[in-house]
Amino acid sequence: MRSSFALIATAGIIALTLSGCASAPAPETGSGDSSNAVTVTGEFGEKPRVEFPSPLEPEETQCTEVIAGEGPLLHEGQMVMLGASLFNGSTGELVQSIGYDDDAAPLAIGGDTLIAFTKGLSCAREGSRVVVVAPSEEAIKPSQDPSGAEGRESLVAVFDVQRAFPARADGAVRLSRDGFPAVVLAPDGRPGITVPNADPFETTEVEVLKEGSGAVVESGDAVVVHYTGVTWDDSKVLDDSTWKAGSPTIVTVTDDEGGQMPQGFSEAVIGQKVGSQVAVVVPPSAGFGDQGNDSVPPGATLFYVIDILGVI
């Protein structure tokens, strides 16, 4: 697995659709004196040279695009692959540099990502190099208490957005068979699932709800997915569902027992095209078996709706 932002984030300083056409996202912030004071040189995708006067302590997060990207602006719910150079904005000290030399790091925008990252990347696109400068109160996770960041150091970040994945499957809609759980999508793409009052299927059963046109997923691939899983008996949403967390994730799927997800989940994804949304009934034999786990009862049949957003 590639490097991630666990170090900086933990430190804390640093089917059927209800909606019509969604409006284009607007940036949550813009450039300012602090972000414009940062000078960045070097080739996109390579570790840059970054200079700025310290301390830089803006009152709110600022973002300046120094290399223009293409396509739509980034927004919450997307996974991106990027290079990042992170600095203490109060002292000028380099804190972390990752994602360069053909080893871009994944970052899910939204959920419990640092507030500054979510705001700052809203002015970026795929191919953008952006400078983000944030006060200590926004260089934390949304779940943290902003008052605990008062008096701490500000954050300066330079991001090279090398790849951006969509927030939801965009394939052509297909109808599912009778007796399959019904899936209705909220405006943001979140699945709502109604399980029929009937005995579950006894084998792994897959339905393609949207058929994409991208690359075909192969066994062993690391795949960007957004998914909701429920138990068949009581429709309880599983704790690891990414829509519950607020952002997609990356999982490795395999046709043997080496995958990160239940075997039935992997079976549903392997062989499908990027951009597809698939639904799968996972019996205990292809799920968590008779032992279950912390959130899945023993012997439970599961039902997943999975958006396949990209292959790393």
N, C-alpha and C positions, 0 to 999 in steps of 0.2 A: 504494500500500500504506500502511496506517496505521502510526503510530509504534509502536515496540516497546521492549523492555527491553534492547536491545543495549548501551547506554551503561552502565547500572548493572551489568549482568551482567559485562561485560568488565572493568570497573573492579575487580570482585571484592570491594569493600568491602560495599560494600554487598555355510450349509451344515450340518455336524454338530457337536454340542457335547459335550465331555467332562464339563462341569460341570453341577451342579444349580443351585438358586437360590443366588446369592451373598449373603452377609450384608451388612448395611448397614455402611458404613465408620464407624470411630470417630475422633474428633479425635486428632491426634498431639500436641497440646499444649492448654493451657488458659490462663485468665487468671491474672495474678499482680500483685504490687505495682507492677512497672514498667509493664506495659501498662495497668493501671488508673489510673496517674498521668498518662496522656495525655488531655488534654481536646480534643474535636473538636466544632466547631459548623459549621452551614451545611447547605444542602439536599443530599440524596443526588444524586449525579451532577454536582454542581458543585464547583469547587475549594474545599476546606474551610479553615477557620481552625484551626490545630493549635498547641497549647501544651503544653509539658512541662518539668519541671525537668531540667537537665542537670548532670552526666552521668547517663544511664540505662544501666546496665551489668548486665543480668541474667545469671545463670549459664547459662540455656538460653532458647530461644525461647518467648515468651508471646504469647497472642492474646486480645483482648477484643472481642466483638461489641457495637458501640455503636448500630447500627440493625439490627433483626432482619430476616433474609431469609426466604425460603420454599423449600420443597422439600428434597431430600436434601443432606447435607453434601458439599462438594467433596472430591475425592481425586485421587491421581496418575493421569495418563492423560487428564485432561480439559483442554480448551481453554476459557479464559474471556476475556471482554472486560471491561475495567475501567478505572477512573480510579485514579491512584496519586500519592501525595505521599510522597516519600522524604527522610529526614533523617539527618544524622550524629547518632547518639544520644549521643555523647560531648560534642559542642560545641553541639548544637541547630541547626546550619546546615542550611538546605534544600538538598538535592542535586539533586533532579529532581521535576518535577510534570508529568504527562502524562495523556492519556485523558479530558479533560473537554471540555465544549462540544460534545457530540454526536460526539465523535471518540474513542470508547473504544479502548484499546490492547489487542492480543492478548497473552495469556500462556499458554503450555503448562505445565501443572503436572506436575512430575516430570522425568525425563530429567536434563539438566544444568542445570535451573533452580536458582537459589539455594536452599540448604537451608532458610533462614529462610522463603522464600516458600512452599515446598511444605508445611512444617510449619504455618505460620501460617494459610494458606488452608484447611487441613483443618477449621477451626472455623467456616468461612463457608459461606454458601449463596447462590444467586442472589438479588440484592436486599440482600445484607448490606453494611454498612459495618463494617470491622474494623480494629483497631489491632494491629500486630505489632511487637514489640520483641525484638531478637535480639543475642546477643553476637557479637563479631567472628568467632569460630570457626565460626558457623553462617551468617554473612552472606557465604558463598562458594558456589561450585559443588561438587557432590559429587566431581568429578574433581580438585579442587584439594587441596593438602596443608593440613589444618587448622592445623598448626604454623606455617605461613607467615602466619597471620592473628593470631597471638598478639601482644598489645600494640597492635593496631589499633583503630579506632573501632567502636562498636556501631552498630546500625541501628534506626531507627524508621520504620515504614511505615504509611500509612493507605490502605486499598483500598476502593473502591466497586465491588462485583461486579455489573456491569450485565447480563451474559448469561453463561450457563454451558451448554456443549455436552456431550452424553453422551460417554463414553469409548469406546463401541462401538456398532455398528448394532443397532437393536432391532426391526427389521421382522419380518414373518412369514416363516418358513423356506420356501424352495422348492427342489425338486430340480433338479440340473443334468443335462444330456444325457450319454449314453454317449460315452466317448472324451475327455471334458473332464478336466483335472487334478482330483484329489480334494482337498477342503478339509476339514480337521478343526480345530475351534477349541479352544484351551486355556481353562481356567477364566476367565482375564482377557480372553479374546476374541482372543488372538494366533492368526493362522492358521498351521496346518501344511499344507504343500502337497506332494502327490505327483504328479509329472508322469508320464504314461503313457509306456511304452517304444514310442513310435510317432512317425512324422513329424508335425511341427506343422502346424496349420492355415495356409493360405497367405494368408488374409485376416483382418482384425480380427473377432473373434468374441466376443460378450458374453453372459454368463449372469447373471441376477439370482438370487443365493443367498438374500437376504432382501429382501422388498419393504416399504419404509417407507410412511408415510402423510403425510409432511411436504410442504414446498414443493418444486416441481419446479425442478431446476437448469437455468439457461439459459446460453447462450454469453456469456462475459464475466464471469460470476459469480466472486467469490472464495469458495471452498468450504473448509470445515473437513473434513479427511479423515485417516483412519488407514489405512495401506496397507503391504502387503508385495509386493515384486516379485522374481521369480526368473527365471533364464535357463532356457529350455526344455531345452537339451542336457544340462546338468549340475545343475540345480536350485540353483544358487548364489544366495544371497540378495543382492540389490542393496544397495550401500552406502547409498543414500538412503532405504531403507525405514524408515518412521517407527516401526514396532514395534521395530526394531533400536535406534533412538534413544531409545525409551521414552516418546514423547509424540506427539500428533497435530500436524499442521501446516496451514497455509493455502496453497492454490494457486489460481491463476486458470486456468479452463478456457475454451477458445475452440474454435469450429468451423473456425478457420483456423490458420496457423502462429504465431500470436502468444502461445500459451499457455506456461505454465512447465513443463509436462510433455509427454511424447511424445504425438503426435496421437491414437494409439489409446487412451491413458489418458483424454484429454479426451472422445473419442467415447463411451467407456463411461459417463462421469459425466453428460454433458449429456442432459437429458430424464428422468433418474431422480429419484425422490423422496427427500428427506431421511429418514434412518432406514434406507435401503437398504444392502445389501452386494452389490457386483457383482464378478464375475470376468471378466477379459478376456485373450484371447490377442492379443498385439501383434506382428505380423510386422515384419521390418526396415523395410519401406516406411512403416510408421506408427510406427516406434520411432526407433532411432538409426542406421538405414541401414547402409551398407557401411563407414562410418568408425568406428562404435561410440563409446565414450568411455572414461574412466579405469576404469570398473567393468563396462562392457558390451563384450563382444567384437564385432569387425566382423561384420555380417550376422546378429546374434543375434535369435532370436524370444524374446519375453518373455511372462511371465504375471503378472498383478497380481490381488490380492484387495484391494478398496477399500471401506472403511466410509465412507459419506457422512453426516457428522455435523451439518452445518449450512451455511447460507449467510450470509455477513457482510453 
